[in-house]
Amino acid sequence: MNSDASLSNLIPAPSLRLSFDAGALADNWRAMDRLSGSAVAGAAVKADGYGTGVERVMPVLLDAGARYFFVAHWSEVPEVIAHADAHGISVLHGPMTEADTRFALASGVRPVINSMAQAVRWGAAGGGACDLMVDTGMNRLGVRPEELADPAIRALDIEVLMSHLACADEDSAMNARQCAAFREVTAMIPHRRASLANSAGIALGSDYHFDLTRPGLALYGGTARAEAEGLVRQVITPEAAIIQIHDLPAGESIGYGATFTAPHDMRVAILSLGYADGYLRCWSGEGIFTAADGAQLPVLGRVSMDMTAVDVTAVPHLREGDWLRAQYDLAQASQATGLTQYELLTLSGPRLRG
């Protein structure tokens, strides 16, 4: 019987991958930092670096100059703390249990206090530097402004006082209302830094920047508002190898549901990529792959769990093992699929990121 170690040395190279442009990521962070004006840009690296792979993004962001990082779950901390100073890491979901508080105190990362219960829990554990989320209208996480006078809140040692915009990617009157409400909050309670703007909020202008911004989507190539168009570049692109090429006679169908019937004799390539990898069924009959020479190859029929079929009739030089790249410009892909740019990024599966 082979040992696990010996087998690991024999595992072949994968037939799918997520190309990663480190230079684009670094440039995107610098663009957001410049756009933040006198504020400092942090970096949201939750959800495995927005599906890009936190092990890849952390060294690049640190080298670019980022020092403040935001994750959602406590389970995301170990990968980030392996690269960054614990005191620059904030956990957005806060201390929901005593185990969370123990982990925060032992590691040195900062919990974001989101409720009176969390404030009491943090104080009872001995407290220390933390962040505080104030709800200015999102009605998701955060203490309400009228709760700020409570002794449990007043006892907090607040590093970052923050709130979150509900409609930053839209021209909504709610943005100005939330900004004004947050400005009032900053005068009510001691803190070292104030933070309101995410990627879209940064593009709303200097009134929204305060001391620290929290870009996420823009770092990875997404554009939440028109003002940011042209400032960021795509960071990741799904790529897959051709695992089989075959002829499809006119009149025959392909894939689940037989949704595509060949109008003429065709040459079809099957790619090692499917909805389990985040290349979802919404791309069925809509997606385009690009060959190394720039040839545009349309998706045929339904995307399945592990495979996608494309039309390679016009490129007879392609062979099994050749790699094709998905057209995945986030803004265009969002329009084509109906998915948000956030979903397109974070839905990449572990086989693709691995």
C-alpha positions in Angstrom: 0.0 0.0 0.0 1.3 3.4 -1.0 1.8 6.0 1.8 0.0 9.3 1.6 3.4 11.0 1.3 4.4 8.9 -1.7 1.1 9.4 -3.4 1.3 13.2 -2.9 4.5 13.1 -5.0 2.7 11.3 -7.8 -0.4 13.6 -8.1 -0.4 15.0 -11.6 -0.7 18.7 -12.4 -4.3 19.9 -12.4 -6.2 20.5 -15.7 -7.8 23.7 -14.5 -6.4 26.8 -12.8 -7.1 30.3 -11.8 -4.6 32.6 -13.4 -3.4 35.3 -11.0 -2.0 38.8 -11.9 -0.1 39.9 -8.9 0.9 43.2 -10.5 -2.8 44.0 -11.1 -3.6 43.3 -7.5 -0.8 45.6 -6.2 -1.8 48.3 -8.7 -5.4 48.1 -7.7 -4.6 48.5 -4.0 -2.4 51.5 -4.8 -5.2 53.0 -6.9 -7.7 52.6 -4.0 -5.2 54.1 -1.6 -4.7 57.1 -3.9 -8.4 57.5 -4.4 -8.9 57.4 -0.6 -7.1 60.8 -0.3 -5.8 61.5 3.2 -7.3 58.3 4.4 -5.4 55.0 4.5 -6.7 52.1 2.5 -7.0 48.7 4.2 -7.9 45.5 2.4 -10.8 43.1 2.7 -9.4 39.6 2.4 -12.4 37.6 3.6 -13.8 34.7 1.7 -10.3 33.5 0.8 -9.4 36.8 -0.7 -12.7 37.2 -2.5 -12.1 33.8 -4.1 -8.6 34.7 -5.3 -6.7 32.8 -2.7 -5.6 34.5 0.5 -2.2 32.8 0.4 -1.6 34.5 -2.9 -3.0 37.9 -2.1 -1.5 38.6 1.3 2.2 38.9 0.3 1.2 41.1 -2.7 -1.0 43.4 -0.6 1.6 43.7 2.1 4.3 44.5 -0.4 2.1 47.2 -2.0 1.6 48.8 1.4 -1.6 47.5 3.0 -1.4 47.1 6.7 -5.1 46.8 7.8 -7.0 43.6 6.8 -10.6 42.5 7.3 -12.0 39.0 7.5 -15.5 37.9 8.4 -15.0 34.6 10.3 -12.6 33.6 13.0 -11.6 30.6 10.9 -10.2 32.9 8.4 -7.6 34.4 10.8 -4.9 31.8 10.7 -4.1 32.1 7.0 -4.0 35.9 7.3 -2.1 36.1 10.5 0.6 33.9 8.9 1.5 37.0 6.9 0.4 40.1 8.7 0.7 41.7 12.1 -2.2 40.4 14.3 -3.0 44.0 15.4 -3.8 44.9 11.9 -6.5 42.2 11.5 -10.1 42.8 12.2 -12.8 40.1 12.5 -16.1 41.5 11.2 -18.5 39.0 12.8 -17.2 39.8 16.3 -17.0 37.6 19.5 -20.1 35.5 19.4 -18.9 33.0 22.0 -16.4 32.9 24.8 -14.2 30.8 22.6 -14.1 33.7 20.2 -12.9 36.1 22.9 -10.3 33.7 24.1 -9.0 33.3 20.5 -8.9 37.1 20.0 -7.0 37.7 23.2 -4.5 34.9 22.5 -3.9 35.9 18.9 -4.0 39.7 19.2 -6.4 40.2 16.4 -9.2 42.8 16.9 -12.9 41.7 17.2 -15.4 44.0 15.7 -18.1 44.6 18.4 -21.5 44.5 16.7 -24.0 44.3 19.6 -24.5 45.0 23.3 -24.1 41.3 24.0 -20.7 41.3 22.3 -19.6 44.4 24.1 -20.5 42.8 27.5 -18.8 39.5 26.4 -15.6 41.3 25.4 -15.5 43.4 28.5 -16.1 40.4 30.8 -13.1 38.6 29.1 -10.8 41.4 30.0 -11.3 43.5 26.8 -8.5 45.2 25.0 -8.3 47.0 21.7 -11.3 46.3 19.5 -13.3 47.8 16.7 -16.9 48.9 16.9 -19.6 48.7 14.2 -22.4 51.2 14.4 -25.6 50.7 12.4 -26.4 53.9 10.6 -29.1 52.4 8.4 -27.9 49.1 7.0 -29.9 47.2 9.7 -27.5 44.3 9.5 -24.7 44.2 12.1 -23.9 47.0 14.5 -25.0 48.7 17.7 -27.5 51.5 17.2 -26.4 55.1 17.9 -28.7 55.4 20.9 -26.8 52.5 22.5 -23.5 54.3 22.4 -24.0 55.9 25.9 -24.2 52.4 27.5 -21.4 51.8 30.0 -20.5 48.5 28.2 -19.8 50.5 25.0 -18.1 53.4 26.9 -15.7 50.9 28.4 -14.4 49.7 25.0 -10.9 50.6 23.8 -11.9 51.3 20.2 -9.3 51.2 17.6 -11.6 51.6 14.5 -15.1 53.0 14.7 -16.9 51.9 11.6 -20.2 51.7 9.8 -21.2 50.3 6.5 -23.0 51.9 3.5 -26.1 50.1 2.2 -26.3 51.7 -1.2 -22.8 52.9 -2.1 -22.9 51.4 -5.5 -26.1 53.4 -6.3 -26.9 57.1 -6.6 -29.1 57.0 -3.5 -30.0 59.7 -1.0 -29.3 57.1 1.7 -25.6 57.5 1.2 -25.5 61.1 2.3 -27.9 60.3 5.2 -25.6 57.5 6.4 -22.5 59.6 6.0 -24.1 62.4 8.1 -25.2 59.9 10.7 -21.8 58.4 11.0 -20.1 61.8 11.3 -22.4 62.5 14.3 -21.4 59.1 15.7 -17.7 59.9 15.4 -18.2 62.9 17.7 -20.0 60.8 20.3 -17.5 58.2 21.3 -13.6 58.0 21.6 -11.8 56.1 18.8 -8.5 56.2 17.0 -9.7 55.8 13.5 -13.0 56.1 11.7 -14.0 53.9 8.7 -17.1 54.0 6.5 -16.2 53.4 2.8 -15.9 50.1 1.0 -14.8 50.1 -2.7 -17.9 51.9 -3.9 -17.9 54.2 -0.9 -14.3 55.3 -1.8 -15.6 56.4 -5.2 -18.3 58.6 -3.6 -15.7 61.1 -2.6 -13.7 62.6 0.3 -16.7 63.1 2.6 -16.9 59.3 2.9 -13.2 58.5 3.4 -12.7 59.5 7.1 -9.4 57.8 8.3 -9.5 54.3 7.0 -11.2 52.8 3.9 -12.0 49.1 3.4 -11.7 48.3 -0.3 -12.6 44.7 -1.3 -14.2 44.3 -4.7 -12.0 46.9 -6.4 -8.8 45.2 -5.2 -9.7 42.1 -7.3 -10.7 44.0 -10.4 -14.3 44.8 -9.8 -15.9 48.2 -10.5 -18.8 49.0 -8.2 -19.3 52.6 -9.5 -18.6 54.3 -12.9 -16.2 56.7 -11.2 -13.8 53.8 -10.6 -13.8 52.5 -14.2 -10.4 52.3 -15.7 -8.7 52.5 -12.3 -8.4 48.8 -11.7 -7.5 45.7 -13.7 -8.6 42.1 -13.6 -6.7 39.9 -11.2 -8.0 36.4 -11.8 -9.2 34.5 -14.8 -10.4 30.8 -15.0 -8.5 28.6 -17.4 -9.0 25.0 -18.3 -7.3 22.3 -20.3 -9.0 20.5 -23.2 -9.6 16.9 -22.0 -11.2 15.6 -25.3 -11.9 16.8 -28.8 -14.4 15.1 -31.0 -16.6 15.6 -34.1 -20.3 16.4 -33.6 -22.3 15.5 -36.7 -25.1 17.9 -37.8 -28.4 17.2 -36.1 -26.9 15.6 -33.0 -27.1 17.3 -29.6 -24.6 17.8 -26.8 -24.8 17.9 -23.0 -27.5 17.5 -20.4 -31.0 18.3 -21.6 -29.8 18.2 -25.2 -30.2 22.0 -25.3 -27.8 22.5 -28.2 -28.2 20.7 -31.6 -25.5 21.1 -34.1 -26.7 23.0 -37.2 -23.8 21.6 -39.2 -20.8 19.3 -38.7 -18.8 20.7 -35.8 -15.6 20.1 -33.8 -16.2 20.2 -30.1 -13.7 20.5 -27.2 -14.6 19.4 -23.7 -12.9 21.4 -20.9 -12.1 20.4 -17.4 -14.2 23.0 -15.8 -17.8 23.2 -14.5 -20.2 24.6 -12.0 -18.4 22.9 -9.1 -15.5 25.2 -9.9 -17.6 28.3 -10.0 -18.1 28.3 -13.8 -21.9 28.2 -13.4 -24.8 27.1 -15.5 -25.6 30.7 -16.3 -22.7 30.5 -18.8 -24.6 27.8 -20.7 -24.8 29.0 -24.3 -23.5 32.4 -23.2 -19.8 32.0 -22.3 -16.8 32.5 -24.5 -13.3 31.0 -24.1 -10.2 32.3 -25.8 -7.4 30.3 -27.3 -3.8 31.3 -27.1 -4.0 32.8 -30.6 -7.0 34.9 -29.6 -9.7 32.8 -31.3 -13.1 33.2 -29.6 -14.8 29.9 -28.8 -18.4 29.8 -27.7 -19.8 27.5 -25.0 -22.2 24.9 -26.3 -25.1 23.4 -24.3 -25.3 23.3 -20.6 -22.3 23.7 -18.3 -22.1 20.5 -16.2 -20.5 19.9 -12.8 -17.0 19.2 -14.1 -17.1 19.9 -17.8 -17.9 22.5 -20.4 -18.2 22.1 -24.1 -16.9 24.7 -26.6 -17.0 25.1 -30.3 -13.5 24.7 -31.8 -14.6 24.1 -35.4 -12.7 27.2 -36.6 -9.4 26.3 -34.9 -8.3 22.9 -36.2 -4.8 23.3 -34.6 -6.1 22.9 -31.0 -5.3 19.6 -29.4 -6.1 17.8 -26.2 -4.1 19.3 -23.3 -4.2 22.8 -24.8 -5.4 25.5 -22.4 -8.3 27.9 -23.0 -9.1 31.0 -21.0 -12.6 32.1 -20.0 -13.7 35.6 -20.9 -14.3 36.8 -17.4 -14.2 40.6 -17.3 -16.2 41.1 -14.1 -18.4 44.0 -15.3 -19.2 42.3 -18.6 -19.6 38.9 -17.0 -22.0 40.4 -14.5 -24.2 41.8 -17.3 -24.1 38.6 -19.2 -25.0 36.3 -16.3 -27.1 38.4 -14.0 -24.7 37.6 -11.1 -23.0 40.4 -9.2 -19.3 40.9 -9.5 -18.9 39.8 -5.9 -20.6 36.5 -6.7 -18.4 35.9 -9.8 -15.3 36.4 -7.7 -16.2 34.4 -4.6 -17.9 31.4 -6.2 -14.6 30.0 -7.6 -14.3 26.4 -6.3 -11.4 24.9 -4.4 -10.2 22.8 -7.4 -9.9 26.1 -9.4 -8.1 28.0 -6.6 -5.9 25.0 -5.7 
